[in-house]
């Protein structure tokens, strides 16, 4: 890494690894200061205005250099990447969710970030039929140029990655631990195969050990970067349903394969179908439903370069925010009142719209729409 890249990474790590500063607060700080470097150049009194306590401020302004140096050494290895929220290749769909990860650690082919992603999840203890379905659907969706996204867990996750690789497709595994180790360890072989065709991703620093609390949280990334989620088999209480619920909150399509009423692993998928998930019998059921969104994603990068055409392609909440703003200079709190959206959602959307050139930040944390 050159000097500028090293300093940029150091700034991002200082911000994101500070005690008590999660994605939501990072979002607010970046909206105000634009870059991590500017945040780190601030002072105690200014940072307190963002709700940071003295412990968090001290941690932010006096980062643990030894920890950062260890991560920088990890990043110096071949095909090791740090993807930041402001990078051009940060996944567009992931950027739009509530509390997106500010940084992602990755190993493999960085270009896979720009592919169209689709998630497949399910039981850690699937039936033989469930394993076969996961592989078959992953393979066919890969042949339709979708990159399969899953969690490298036992069961359906593993067979989804395997199906994509067998079809010579790309696949992304989102881990709930740091990338210095593979969990579960029995999946080291397929993890190396994934690196050759896609990516291993984690929001956690490389040396982070597996922890039960990490895995539900990582599920928001699996669904957030994907256009839709297919649940193959899931019990009534299943981690896969957490991913499906995240997908629904994020406005993604949820698909479910039905099963026998006597199969306990069909109860979760049947419950999703009752709640409005789309019943799937073939890959065409998924592709037909995704077609409009695929076209939107493919066109977004070019249409958003022009604010008017970009407006026409925006999701409803983004249009609501811009319409509520009009051409007045308004604060985040006022926009929350006008739209009925939460402060975290509004802050995230404002940053995205500013990056797209549709709004401009003003003095005092206020915003106005570009002409």
C-alpha positions as CSV (number, residue, x, y, z in Angstrom):
1,X,0.0,0.0,0.0
2,X,1.2,3.5,-0.7
3,X,1.4,6.2,1.9
4,X,-2.0,7.8,1.0
5,X,-3.8,4.5,1.0
6,X,-2.3,3.6,4.4
7,X,-3.3,6.9,5.9
8,X,-6.8,6.6,4.5
9,X,-7.2,3.1,5.9
10,X,-5.8,4.3,9.3
11,X,-8.4,7.1,9.4
12,X,-11.3,4.7,8.7
13,X,-10.0,2.1,11.2
14,X,-9.6,4.8,13.9
15,X,-13.2,5.9,13.3
16,X,-14.9,2.5,13.1
17,X,-12.9,0.7,15.8
18,X,-13.5,3.4,18.4
19,X,-15.4,2.3,21.5
20,X,-19.1,3.0,21.5
21,X,-19.3,4.3,17.9
22,X,-21.5,2.0,15.7
23,X,-22.7,2.4,12.2
24,X,-25.5,4.9,13.0
25,X,-23.2,7.3,14.8
26,X,-20.5,6.9,12.1
27,X,-23.2,7.8,9.6
28,X,-24.1,11.0,11.4
29,X,-20.4,12.0,11.7
30,X,-19.7,11.4,8.0
31,X,-22.7,13.4,7.0
32,X,-21.4,16.3,9.0
33,X,-17.6,16.0,8.4
34,X,-17.6,14.2,5.0
35,X,-14.5,12.1,5.8
36,X,-13.0,10.2,8.7
37,X,-9.9,12.5,8.6
38,X,-12.1,15.5,9.3
39,X,-13.8,13.7,12.1
40,X,-10.5,12.9,13.7
41,X,-9.4,16.5,13.4
42,X,-12.4,17.7,15.4
43,X,-12.5,18.4,19.1
44,X,-14.2,17.2,22.3
45,X,-16.9,19.9,22.4
46,X,-17.9,19.4,18.8
47,X,-18.1,15.6,19.1
48,X,-20.2,15.8,22.2
49,X,-22.9,17.4,20.1
50,X,-23.3,14.1,18.3
51,X,-24.1,12.3,21.6
52,X,-20.7,10.8,22.1
53,X,-19.5,10.4,25.7
54,X,-16.0,11.2,26.9
55,X,-15.0,7.5,26.7
56,X,-16.0,7.3,23.1
57,X,-14.4,10.6,22.2
58,X,-11.1,9.6,23.9
59,X,-11.1,6.3,22.1
60,X,-11.8,8.1,18.8
61,X,-9.1,10.7,19.1
62,X,-6.5,8.3,20.7
63,X,-6.9,5.2,18.6
64,X,-5.2,1.9,19.5
65,X,-2.2,2.0,17.1
66,X,-1.1,-1.5,17.8
67,X,-4.6,-2.9,16.8
68,X,-4.6,-0.7,13.6
69,X,-1.1,-1.8,12.7
70,X,-2.1,-5.5,13.0
71,X,-5.1,-4.8,10.6
72,X,-2.9,-2.9,8.2
73,X,-0.5,-5.9,8.1
74,X,-3.4,-8.1,7.3
75,X,-4.5,-5.8,4.5
76,X,-1.1,-6.0,2.9
77,X,-1.6,-9.6,2.0
78,X,-2.6,-10.5,-1.6
79,X,-6.3,-10.2,-2.4
80,X,-7.1,-8.7,1.1
81,X,-9.3,-5.6,0.9
82,X,-10.9,-2.9,2.9
83,X,-14.1,-1.6,1.4
84,X,-15.3,1.7,2.9
85,X,-18.8,3.2,2.8
86,X,-17.6,6.0,0.5
87,X,-15.8,3.8,-2.0
88,X,-17.3,3.7,-5.5
89,X,-17.6,-0.1,-5.4
90,X,-19.4,-0.3,-2.1
91,X,-22.6,-2.3,-2.9
92,X,-25.3,0.2,-3.8
93,X,-28.1,-1.8,-2.3
94,X,-26.2,-2.3,1.0
95,X,-25.6,1.4,1.2
96,X,-29.3,2.0,1.3
97,X,-30.2,-0.1,4.3
98,X,-30.6,1.2,7.9
99,X,-27.2,1.0,9.8
100,X,-25.1,-0.2,6.9
101,X,-21.6,-1.3,7.8
102,X,-19.1,1.5,7.4
103,X,-16.3,-0.8,6.4
104,X,-16.1,-4.3,5.1
105,X,-13.1,-6.6,5.2
106,X,-12.8,-8.9,2.3
107,X,-10.6,-11.6,0.7
108,X,-10.9,-12.5,-3.0
109,X,-12.1,-10.9,-6.1
110,X,-13.1,-7.3,-5.3
111,X,-14.9,-6.9,-8.7
112,X,-17.6,-9.3,-7.3
113,X,-19.0,-6.4,-5.3
114,X,-20.3,-4.9,-8.5
115,X,-22.2,-8.0,-9.6
116,X,-26.0,-8.6,-9.0
117,X,-26.4,-10.5,-5.8
118,X,-29.1,-12.9,-4.6
119,X,-29.2,-14.6,-1.2
120,X,-30.0,-18.2,-0.5
121,X,-30.3,-19.3,3.2
122,X,-31.9,-22.1,5.2
123,X,-31.5,-24.7,7.9
124,X,-28.2,-25.8,9.3
125,X,-29.6,-29.4,9.4
126,X,-31.4,-29.7,6.1
127,X,-32.9,-32.8,4.5
128,X,-31.1,-34.5,1.6
129,X,-33.8,-32.9,-0.6
130,X,-33.1,-29.5,0.8
131,X,-29.4,-29.8,0.1
132,X,-30.2,-30.7,-3.5
133,X,-32.6,-27.9,-3.9
134,X,-30.1,-25.4,-2.6
135,X,-27.4,-26.6,-5.0
136,X,-29.8,-26.7,-8.0
137,X,-31.3,-23.3,-7.4
138,X,-27.9,-21.7,-6.8
139,X,-26.5,-23.2,-10.0
140,X,-29.4,-22.1,-12.2
141,X,-29.4,-18.6,-10.7
142,X,-25.7,-18.4,-11.3
143,X,-26.2,-19.3,-14.9
144,X,-28.6,-16.4,-15.0
145,X,-25.7,-14.1,-14.0
146,X,-26.7,-13.7,-10.4
147,X,-24.0,-13.9,-7.7
148,X,-25.1,-16.1,-4.8
149,X,-24.8,-14.6,-1.4
150,X,-24.9,-16.7,1.8
151,X,-23.3,-17.1,5.2
152,X,-20.9,-20.1,4.8
153,X,-22.8,-21.9,7.7
154,X,-23.5,-25.6,7.8
155,X,-26.4,-26.9,5.7
156,X,-28.2,-24.8,3.1
157,X,-25.5,-22.0,3.2
158,X,-22.8,-24.4,2.3
159,X,-24.8,-26.1,-0.5
160,X,-25.8,-22.8,-1.9
161,X,-22.1,-21.7,-2.3
162,X,-21.3,-25.2,-3.6
163,X,-24.0,-25.0,-6.3
164,X,-22.8,-21.6,-7.5
165,X,-19.2,-22.9,-7.8
166,X,-20.2,-26.0,-9.6
167,X,-22.0,-23.9,-12.2
168,X,-18.7,-21.8,-12.5
169,X,-20.5,-18.9,-10.9
170,X,-19.4,-16.3,-8.5
171,X,-20.5,-16.4,-4.8
172,X,-20.1,-14.2,-1.7
173,X,-19.9,-15.5,1.8
174,X,-20.6,-13.1,4.7
175,X,-19.0,-14.3,7.9
176,X,-19.9,-13.5,11.5
177,X,-16.3,-13.6,12.6
178,X,-13.0,-12.1,11.4
179,X,-11.4,-13.3,8.2
180,X,-8.2,-14.5,9.8
181,X,-10.0,-17.8,10.4
182,X,-12.8,-19.7,8.8
183,X,-15.8,-20.8,10.8
184,X,-16.9,-23.5,10.7
185,X,-13.3,-24.8,10.2
186,X,-14.6,-27.7,8.1
187,X,-15.4,-25.2,5.4
188,X,-11.9,-24.1,4.8
189,X,-11.7,-25.9,1.4
190,X,-14.8,-24.3,0.0
191,X,-13.8,-20.9,1.4
192,X,-10.6,-21.1,-0.7
193,X,-12.7,-21.9,-3.7
194,X,-15.0,-18.9,-3.0
195,X,-11.9,-16.6,-2.9
196,X,-11.0,-17.7,-6.4
197,X,-14.5,-16.9,-7.9
198,X,-15.9,-14.3,-5.4
199,X,-15.4,-12.9,-2.0
200,X,-15.3,-13.7,1.7
201,X,-16.7,-10.6,3.6
202,X,-17.0,-9.5,7.2
203,X,-17.6,-6.3,9.0
204,X,-15.6,-7.5,11.9
205,X,-11.8,-7.0,12.2
206,X,-9.7,-10.0,11.0
207,X,-8.9,-11.4,14.4
208,X,-12.5,-11.4,15.7
209,X,-13.6,-14.7,17.1
210,X,-17.0,-16.3,16.3
211,X,-19.6,-15.1,18.8
212,X,-23.4,-15.9,18.9
213,X,-24.4,-12.3,18.8
214,X,-22.4,-11.6,15.6
215,X,-24.4,-14.0,13.3
216,X,-27.8,-12.5,13.5
217,X,-26.3,-9.0,12.8
218,X,-24.3,-10.2,9.8
219,X,-27.6,-11.4,8.3
220,X,-28.6,-7.8,7.6
221,X,-25.6,-7.7,5.2
222,X,-26.5,-10.9,3.4
223,X,-30.0,-9.6,2.7
224,X,-29.0,-5.9,2.3
225,X,-26.6,-6.5,-0.6
226,X,-29.0,-8.8,-2.3
227,X,-32.0,-8.1,-4.6
228,X,-33.9,-10.9,-3.0
229,X,-33.7,-13.8,-0.5
230,X,-34.7,-17.5,-1.0
231,X,-35.4,-19.6,2.0
232,X,-35.0,-23.3,1.1
233,X,-35.8,-25.0,4.4
234,X,-36.2,-23.5,7.9
235,X,-37.8,-24.5,11.2
236,X,-40.3,-22.3,12.9
237,X,-37.6,-20.7,15.0
238,X,-34.6,-20.3,12.6
239,X,-31.7,-17.9,12.0
240,X,-32.8,-18.0,8.3
241,X,-36.0,-16.2,9.3
242,X,-34.0,-13.4,10.8
243,X,-32.4,-12.9,7.4
244,X,-35.9,-13.0,5.8
245,X,-37.2,-10.4,8.2
246,X,-34.2,-8.1,7.5
247,X,-35.0,-8.5,3.8
248,X,-38.6,-7.5,4.3
249,X,-37.6,-4.5,6.4
250,X,-35.1,-3.5,3.6
251,X,-37.8,-3.8,0.9
252,X,-36.3,-6.9,-0.7
253,X,-38.3,-9.7,-2.3
254,X,-38.5,-12.8,-0.1
255,X,-39.0,-16.2,-1.7
256,X,-39.7,-19.6,0.0
257,X,-39.9,-23.2,-1.2
258,X,-42.8,-25.1,0.2
259,X,-42.5,-28.6,1.6
260,X,-44.5,-31.4,3.2
261,X,-46.8,-30.4,6.0
262,X,-45.1,-33.2,8.0
263,X,-41.6,-31.8,7.6
264,X,-40.6,-29.6,10.6
265,X,-38.2,-27.8,8.3
266,X,-41.1,-26.6,6.1
267,X,-42.8,-24.8,8.9
268,X,-40.6,-21.8,8.7
269,X,-41.0,-21.5,4.9
270,X,-44.8,-22.0,5.1
271,X,-44.9,-19.3,7.8
272,X,-43.1,-16.9,5.4
273,X,-45.5,-17.7,2.6
274,X,-48.5,-17.0,4.8
275,X,-46.9,-13.6,5.6
276,X,-46.5,-12.8,1.9
277,X,-43.3,-14.4,0.8
278,X,-43.5,-15.6,-2.8
279,X,-44.0,-19.4,-3.2
280,X,-41.3,-20.8,-5.5
281,X,-41.5,-23.9,-7.6
282,X,-38.8,-23.1,-10.1
283,X,-36.1,-20.6,-10.8
284,X,-38.3,-18.8,-13.3
285,X,-40.6,-17.8,-10.4
286,X,-37.6,-15.9,-9.0
287,X,-36.3,-14.4,-12.2
288,X,-39.7,-13.2,-13.4
289,X,-40.2,-11.4,-10.1
290,X,-36.7,-9.9,-10.0
291,X,-36.7,-8.7,-13.6
292,X,-37.9,-5.1,-12.8
293,X,-35.4,-4.7,-10.0
294,X,-32.5,-6.1,-12.1
295,X,-33.3,-3.4,-14.8
296,X,-33.4,-0.7,-12.1
297,X,-30.0,-1.7,-10.6
298,X,-28.4,-2.0,-14.0
299,X,-29.6,1.4,-15.0
300,X,-29.0,3.2,-11.7
301,X,-25.3,3.9,-12.1
302,X,-25.9,5.9,-15.2
303,X,-29.2,7.5,-14.4
304,X,-28.1,8.9,-11.1
305,X,-25.5,11.0,-12.7
306,X,-28.3,13.3,-13.7
307,X,-30.5,14.5,-10.9
308,X,-33.8,14.6,-12.8
309,X,-33.5,11.1,-14.4
310,X,-32.1,9.9,-11.1
311,X,-35.1,11.1,-9.2
312,X,-37.4,9.1,-11.5
313,X,-35.5,5.9,-10.6
314,X,-35.4,6.5,-6.8
315,X,-37.2,4.3,-4.3
316,X,-40.4,5.8,-2.8
317,X,-38.8,6.8,0.5
318,X,-36.1,8.8,-1.3
319,X,-38.6,10.6,-3.4
320,X,-40.6,11.3,-0.2
321,X,-37.5,12.8,1.4
322,X,-36.7,15.0,-1.6
323,X,-40.3,16.1,-2.0
324,X,-40.5,17.0,1.7
325,X,-37.3,19.0,1.4
326,X,-38.5,21.0,-1.6
327,X,-35.8,23.7,-2.1
328,X,-35.7,24.9,1.5
329,X,-32.7,24.5,3.8
330,X,-33.8,22.0,6.5
331,X,-32.4,20.1,9.4
332,X,-32.4,16.4,9.9
333,X,-34.9,16.7,12.8
334,X,-37.3,18.7,10.6
335,X,-37.0,16.1,7.8
336,X,-37.8,13.4,10.3
337,X,-41.0,15.3,11.2
338,X,-42.0,15.9,7.6
339,X,-41.4,12.3,6.4
340,X,-42.2,10.2,9.4
341,X,-39.0,8.2,8.9
342,X,-36.5,7.6,11.7
343,X,-33.5,9.8,12.2
344,X,-31.1,6.9,11.3
345,X,-32.9,6.3,8.0
346,X,-33.0,9.9,7.1
347,X,-29.3,10.4,7.9
348,X,-28.4,7.4,5.8
349,X,-30.5,8.6,2.9
350,X,-29.1,12.1,3.1
351,X,-25.6,10.8,2.8
352,X,-26.5,8.7,-0.3
353,X,-28.3,11.6,-2.0
354,X,-25.4,13.9,-1.3
355,X,-23.0,11.4,-2.8
356,X,-25.2,11.2,-5.8
357,X,-25.2,15.0,-6.2
358,X,-28.9,15.5,-5.5
359,X,-28.5,17.5,-2.2
360,X,-25.9,19.7,-0.6
361,X,-25.0,20.0,3.1
362,X,-25.2,23.5,4.6
363,X,-23.8,25.1,7.7
364,X,-25.3,23.8,11.0
365,X,-26.0,20.3,9.8
366,X,-28.8,21.4,7.4
367,X,-29.4,20.3,3.8
368,X,-30.9,21.7,0.7
369,X,-31.8,20.2,-2.7
370,X,-29.7,20.9,-5.7
371,X,-31.3,22.8,-8.6
